[in-house]
Amino acid sequence: MLGIDFRYAVPEGYEPAEDVVERSQKYATKHGSELTRTVDPREAVKDAHVVYTDVFISMGEEHLADKMEAFSGYQVNEEMVSVMDDEWRFMHCLPAHRGDEVTDWVMDHEHSIVFDQAENRMWAQMSLLCYFIAPEAWGAMGEFMGLV
């Protein structure tokens, strides 16, 4: 739909479900995009415009030391962003575990847009809530988006 190339890095054993990869590949092909998986995070971000990460360990998974070890080389840090496009942007869905998946340097850098992202998420969620409460109120916008 957007025609963007998407590269993702994930350690062996933590790959997305195969049906998700297949659907994503079909979608990418349909829209002239490339979908590339690698185990090397630096290869994934080379010349990239945006890097997006999430926590390595979710709430309730704190006991998974082997998962932390598997993701240890995937931290977004100064070295990693140095191979990205000069105008790189950093995104994270928050909350971030500083020092684990991202360093303070990246999180607080002027190229980090995590707080703008969080604010935009709030407005998007409010819009969805309004739609679910009163879909008829969406009018022309809802019709344009194919929601009503």
N, C-alpha and C positions, 0 to 999 in steps of 0.2 A: 504494500500500500504506500509506503513512504520511499521505497527504493533504496534503503540504506543497507550497507553490509553490516553483519553482526558476527563478531568473534567472541567466543567465550572460553574461559579456561577453568578446568575443574580436575581435581586429582582422580586417578583411577579408582573406581569403586564408588564414586559419588556422582556419576553421570545422571542426567535427566532420564526419565522413562523413555524407552524406545519409541512408543507411540507419539509422545510429545515431540521428539526429535523429527520423526517422519512428517508429522503435520507441519511443523515449523519449516522443514526443508521444502515441502510442497508450496507453502505460502511464499517463501523467499524466492523460489524459482518462478512462480507466477508473477511476481512483482519485480523481477530483474535484480534481486539481491543475492548476496552470498552469505551463507551460514557456515561458519567454520568453528570446529571444536579443537582445542589443543589442551595438553596438560601443562604447557609452559605459559605462565601468566605474562611474561615479558613479550612473548611472541603475540599474544592476544592483544596487547595494548600498543604494539609498535605502530607509530604514526596515527593512532586513534585520536578522535576528537573528544570522546567521553569514556570514562571508566565508571562503572556502576558496581558496587559491591553490597554485600549484606553481612550480617554477623556469621561467624563460623559456627558458633554454638548457640542454639536457640534456648529460650527458657525451658528448663526441664531436662536439658541435655548436658548439663555441666559435668556429668560423670564420664563423658565420652572423650577421654584424653587422647585416644587414638585418632579421633576426628580432628582435634586441634593440631596434632602432629602432622596429619595429612595435608592440612591447609597452611602449615607454617610458612611456606614460601610464597604464599598468595597475598601477603600484606601489601596494601597500596601505600607506598612510601615514596620518598624523594627519588630514589634510584629508579623505581618503576615508572613514575610519571616523566622522568627525563627522556624516555624513548618515545613519548607521545607527541602529538602535534603541539606546537608552541602555545596555542590557545586552548589547551586541554581544559576539560571540566571534570569535576569529581561529583558523583551522586551517590547517595546512600539513603535507604528508606527509613533509617533511624529506628530505635536508638542504636548508636554506634558504640562499640567497645574499643575505645581508643587504646592503642598499643597492641591490639590483636589484629583485626582486619584492616585497620587504617592508623596511620600515625597522626599525632597532633599537627605536625607540619602540613600535611595534606588537608586534614579536616579544617584547619583554620586559614588555609591559603585563600587568596583572592579568587582563585579559580574554582574553589569549592562552592557549589550551589545547593548544598543540602538543605539550608534553611529556606531558600526560595522554593525548593522542591516541596518541603513540608507545608509551606503556606499554600502552594498550589493544590496539594493533595486535600487540604481542608476544604477549599472552594469546590473541588470536584466532588468530594463526598457530600457536601451540602447540596449540590445540584442533584445528585442521585437521590438523596433523601427527599428533596422537593418533588422529584419525578415520581417516586414510589408513593408519596402521600397524595399527590394530585396530578396524575399524568395529563389530564385534559388541560391543565394550566400551561403546559409547554407550548401549545399552539404551533406556530410556524416553525419554531426551532425544533420541536419534537418531530414534526413532519419531515423537516430537512434531514434530521439525524436518523429517521426511520424508526422512531420510538413510539409514535402514536399513529 
